Amino acid sequence: MNFEHIFLVTMFLNMIFITTIVFFERRSPSSTIAWILVLTFTPYVGFFLYLMFGLSFRKRVLIKKKKYVDLQRKAYLKRINMNKNDLDEYAISHYSDSLVKYLENYGEAIYFTNNNVEIFTDGRKLFEDMISEIKNAKKYIYMEYYIIKADSLGSIIFDILMEKAQDGVDVKILYDGVGSLGFPRKRIRKLRKSGAKIVSFFPPFIPNMNFRLNYRNHRKILAVDGVMAYTGGFNIGDEYIGENKRFGYWRDTHLKIRGDAVLEVQKQFVFDWEFTTKESVEINEKEILGTPNTGITSMQIVANGPDWEYPVVKNGIIKMISNAKKSVYIQSPYFVPDDSMMEVLKIAVMSGIDVNIMLPNKPDHPFIYWASLSYVSELLKLGANCYIYEGGFMHSKFVVVDDKVATVGTTNIDIRSFYLNFELNAFIYDEVVVKKIKESFKEDLKDSHLLSQEEYDKRKLVVKFKESVARLLTPLL
């Protein structure tokens, strides 16, 4: 086949893609226009970009398969009762009642008041605590991660998991097919031989190769015996304890939860496991709920993904910011907000709200980093504060509003997290815990510098070009 034939075939396929985008896919106008332009004027690049980022046939498969999970969740909610806990005085007095109700109605997130939350910002301390809890497990260990590596840290954890499985503990591990691409088959066989169960979420069609970057399971979950659960930004690997020379110190935020909300974290793992394996998992819900004297932190665990009708986590964050009276603090390694998120942030700044955003100085995805700077520049002009973290790589994902309400989890402030990935966030209504999260932001200021408008304006021409191209392509997500 000569060049002319290849060109004609490519253009023919691109026309099919364009027709599909316009008439069959419900994309935003900006995304639709961007894809048409890319497919038309850069046919070869556009063809491969669409194969990687654009095709949505798996979303239809997801929605079809999710019906089973929906039935399971509805039965679960009926058993637990969506209104099990009435709103307490704190939530009502701090304008969180409408946020709670929104997350209940559209995120099916139960409001639990009997919880204790511990915050981890350092990987070594987190994994030391996790390993201790895994060693003490008596009944089951459920793990779900976007990235799991079989390096030094991963090997330590896997060896313990194999020992626990051999002792009769129910060990289940769910990892993402792209995030953990290349996870050694030898290690998987050893885990299975020990009695542990390990499966891949959306595994690649061709082993060790996957060009489909959409619809990834970005959640991070560890649940042990129904007693405690962890979730947040840390994956499993040496880089998350600062052992990667490229990134250096890894700054992230993770939560350890005890109390009724453990059930919600654990249930999300179960839904994902059943979705992936078609294997039913029984949980003693009554045993987890109502643990006496656990704590007084009120919270909701909110799942979000391409299988949901609405971007619940994103809308919850928008509602938090729109209710702000004094301040907003945001940490996110990627800052690529959609129009609605950008507008609410602009309105907050123009209303005199103290808006603070912290981004990393060491990007792991340069394309997203350049786009992030272009969005930040719009807020800088209005008076927002943008801090560049220089103490290593900042991967933390949280939003704090008025020292009263916060959300911590796996969701970045970007389009991919809002619409395309499976995410999990905790929405916290406890002034003591929320202030601790905010204090971690202020502690990070010691290793950050304030990006001034003057500094931003002095960036090189090549950087301006990169930002412009990156921003133009962000709707393709």
N, C-alpha and C positions, 0 to 999 in steps of 0.2 A: 504493500500500500504506500503510494507516494504522498508527498506533503499536501498536495491539493486534496486528495481523498481524506486525509486525516483532518484537514481544516473543515471540509464540508460535513464530515461526521460530527466533529466537535460542535459546529454551529447548529446542526440539526438537533443534537442532544440539548444544547443550551436553549434553543427555542422551546423544546418540550419542558425544560426546567422553568422557563419564564412563564409559559402557559399555566403550569402547575402552581407557581407562586401567586399569580394574579387571580386565578379562578377557583383554586381549590384549597389554598392555605390562608388562614386568618392571621396574617402578619400585620404589624403596624405599617402605616404608610411610608415612614422613613426607611424601614427595613425592606419593604417591597421595592421602592425606588432604588435603593442601594444595590440590591441583588440584580435588578434589571440592568443597571449601568455597568456593573462588574462583568456580568455574563455577556453583555453586548460589546463592550469596548476592550476587554481583556479576556478573550474567549478561552484561552488555555488555562490561565491562572484562575479565572472564574469557574471553569469546569471543576478543577480540583478543590477549590474553596467550597463549592457547593456540595461536593461529595463529602467533605470533611465536616462542614458546619451547617449546611442548608437542608439536606434531606430530612424529612420529618416522619418517614413511614414508621419508625420505631415509636414515635409518640402515639400514633394510632393503636399500635400493639399494646403500648403501656395502658392506654385508657381502656382498652378492651379487657386486658388482664386484671385491671384494678377493680373491676366489678366484684370479683371474689373477695378482695381485701376490704372493699367498702362494706360488703355484707358482714364480714367479720367485725369490722370496727363499729358498725351500727349496733350489733348485738352486744358488743363490749360496752358502748356508751349507755345502752339501755340498762345493763346490769349495774354499772357504776352510778348512773344517774347524772346527767349533765349539770344539774343544780345541787349536787351533793353538798357543796360548800357555798353558802351565801357570801356575798362580798363583805369583807370586814370594814371597819371604820377607816382604816388607813387607805384602802383603795378608793373608797367613796370620797374621802376628804381631799385626796390628791388627784382629782380628776381622772383617775384611772378606770373608773367604772365602765365608761363607754368602750375603752380599749379592751378590757376584759370581756365584755359582752361581744364585741366584734370577733375576737379570737375564739370565743366559744361558738358563736353562730357559724362562722365561715372557716375556722381552723379546727373545729371540733376539739378544742383544747380545754380540758377541765381545769378549773381554778382550785388549786390545793393550798391549804394554809399551814399544814403540819409538816414543815421541812426545815432542814439545816443545810446550809450551803457553805462550802469551803472553796476559796479561789486560789488557783495556781497560775503563776506567771513564768515560772522557771521549769524547764523540761526535766532537769535532773531530779528536782524535788517531786514533781508529778509522777514520774515513772518509778521512783523509789516507793512512793505511796501505793501506786497501782500494783507493783510487783508484790508488795506486802499483802494486799487484799486478795490477789490471785492465789498466793500461797495458802491463805487461810480459807479459801473457798471449800464449802462442804457439799453443795448440791449442784450448782451450775455456774458456768462462765460464758457470757455472750459477748462477742466482740464484732464490731462492724466499723471498718475504716476505709477511707478513700485510698490511702497509701499505707501499705505494710511492706517493710523491707526485711530481708533475711541477712542483715548485717550484724554487728556486734550486739546492739540493743535488741534487735528482733530475735536473734538466736537465743539470748538469755530468756526472753519471754516465752518463746516457743518451747524451749526445753522444759520450763516449768509447766506449761500447758500440757505437754505430753505426759509428764509425771502425774498431773491431776487427772487426766483422762484415763490413764492406766489404773488410777486409784478409784475409778468409778464416777468421777465428777463429769457431768454432762458439759462438754466443751463444744461450742459452736462458733465458727469464725466466718464472717462474710466480708469479702474484699472487692473493690471495684476492678472491673476488667481492664480499664485504661490506666487508672491511677496506680495500680499495682502491676502494670504490664511488665512481664519478665520475671515475676515471682517464681523462684525455682520449683520445677516440678518435683525434684528430689525431696525438697522440704515438704511439699504437699503430701507426697506419698508417706513420708515418715510420720506426719501428723495424723493422717488417716489410719496408718497402721497402729498407732497408739490408742486409737478409739475416738480421737477428736474428729469432728465433722468440719470441713472447710470447703466453701464454694465461692464462685466468682459471680458478681453481679454484672449482667450483660457481658459475658466473655466474648473475646474476639472470634470472628469467623475463622481467621487464620491464626494459629498459635503465635504469640509474641508480635502480632501485627494487628493494629486497629486504627483505621483512619476516621472512625466515627467519634468525634469529641463531644457530642451533645448527649444529654440525658445520663450524666454520670452520677453515681452515688457518692456524694461529698460528705456524708454524715460520719461522725466519729462517736462511737458508743462503746462503753464497757459497762456491763451490768453483772453484778456478783450476788448470787443467792437471794435476790430481791431485797437486799439490805442497803446497798449503795449502788449508784450509777455515776458514770463520768461522761461528760460531753463538752465540746469546745473546739479549739482550733488545732490542737496537736495531733499529728499522725504518729505512726510508729517507725522510727528509723534513727540512725546516729545523728543526722543533721538537726533533729529536734532536741538534742541535748548539747548542741553547739560543737559537734565533731566534724563539721563540714567547713573546710577552709574558705570556700567561696562565700558562704553566708556568715560565718563566725557565730556569735551568740544568737540564739533563736529566741525572740521575744513573742510570746503568745499568751492566750488566756483560756483557761480550762476550768470547769466546775466539777466538784465532787458533791453529789446530792445524796442526802439521807432523808427518808420520809415518804409521804404519799406520792410525790412526783416521780419517785423511782419507778413506780408502776407505768407511768406514761413513757419514760425513756425506754424501759424494757419492752413495753408493748410495741413501740415503733420498731425495735429490732425484730420482734416476732412477726409483725406485718411484712417487713422486708424479707425475712427468712422464708415465710410461707409463700410470698410472691415469687421468690427465686427458685425454691425447691419443691413447692406444692406439698411440703411436709407440715403437718399440723403440730403446733407446740402448745402444750398446756401450761398455764400459769395459775398459781394459787393467789388470786387477787385479794381475797380477804386476809390472807396472811401478811401481805405487803401493806395494805391500808390500815390506818389507825394505830401505827406503832406509837406507844405512849412516850410523851416528853421528848419527841425528836427535835422540834424546833418551832419557831414562830414565823419563818419566812414564807410569804405567799408567792406563788409562782404558777406559770403555765408553760407547758412544753409544747412547742408548735412545730409541726412538720410542714414542709412545703416541697413542691416539685412540679414537674411538667404534667403530672397526672391530676393536679388540682385545678379547679375551674378558675380560681383567683390566686394571685401572688400574695398569699396571706402574710408571710413574714414582712415582705416589702410594705404592704399596706399598713401593717402594725407599726412599723418604723415611721411611716409617714404620719400616722395618727399621733404617735409620741411627739414628733417634732412640731406638728401643727398645734399641739396643746401646750408647748413650751412657754414658760413665762419668764425664765431667767437665762438658762444656759443649755447648750447641746454639746456633748463631747462624743467624737466618733474616731474609732481606730479601725482601719481596714487596709490590707495590703494593696487592694485594688479599689479605685474610686472612679467608677464609670456608671453614674446614675442615669436612669431614664428621665424623660421629660418631667414626669410627675414628681419624682424625688428631687430633681434639680429645682423645680419651681417652689416646692415647700421649703427647701433650704434657703433659697433667695429671699422668700417672704420672711422667713425667720430672721435673717440678717438685717433686712430692711426695717423690721419691726423692733430692732434694738436688742434682739436676743444675742447673747454671747455664743457664737458658733465656732467650735474648735475642731479641726480635723488633723489627724496624724497619719502620715504615709511613710513607708520605708525609703531609705536612701539606697538600698541594694535591691533592685527589682529582680524577681525570679522570672518574670515575663515582661521583657522590655516593651513590647507592643502595648500592653495594658498600662504600663507605667507612663509612657508618653501620652496616652489618651487621658490618664488620670490628671496629669499636670494641666492639660488644656481645660478640663472641667474645673479644677481648683482655681485657675486664673479668674474665672468669672465670679467666683465667690470672694476672691481676694479684692477685686475692684470694689465690691460692696462693703467690705470691712470685716470679713471672716478671717480667722486666724488659721494658718496652715503650718504645721510643724513637720519637719523632716527628721525622722529618727535615724541616728547614726551609730547607735550602740550595737549594731548587728543587723539582723533581718527581722523586721516587725511584721508578724503574721496574725496579730490579734484582731478579733472581729467583735466589736461591741459598740453600742450606742447608749449613752446616759443622758437623761433629761431632768434638769432641775433637782438633781440629787434625790429624786423620788422614785423613778422607774428606770429600768435598764433592760437591755436585751443582750445576751451573750450566746454565741454559738458558732455555727459553721458558715453562716451567710456573709459573703462579702457585699460591699456596696457596689454591685455591678450587675449588669443585665443577665449574665450567665447564671449567677446565684439566684436572681429574682425569678427567672423563667425556665431555665434549662436544666438545672441540677437538682438533685434530691438533697435537701438541707434540713437542719434541725436547730432550733433556737430555744433558749429559755428566756421568758419574759418575767422579770423579777420585780416584786412590789414590796420592798423592805428597805427603809432608809439606811439602816446600818450596812447592809450588804452593798447597796447601790453606791454609798459613799466610799466603800473600800475599792470598788471598781474604778470610780472616778479618781481616787488617790493613786491608783496604779498609773493612770494617764499622767498625773502631775509628777509622779516619780520619774516617768519616762522623759519628761521635759529636761532633765539633767543631761540626757544623752541626745538631745534634739536641738535643732535651731529653727527659729521662726523664719519662714520664707516671706521675704518682703516683696512688695510690688516692684521695687527697684531691682532687686536681684532677679526676679522673674523676667523683667523686661530686657535684661542684659544677656539672656541666653543666646547661644550661637545660632546662626542661620540654619545650620543642618539640624539642630534640635527643634527649631520652629517647624521645619519641613516634616520631621518625623511626627511631631505632635499633630500637625494638620492631617497627614495621611492616616494616622492611627485613629483620630477622632472621626474622620470620614467613614472608616470601615467598621466602627463600633456597632452600627445598626445591623451588620451582618450576623451578629451573635443571635 
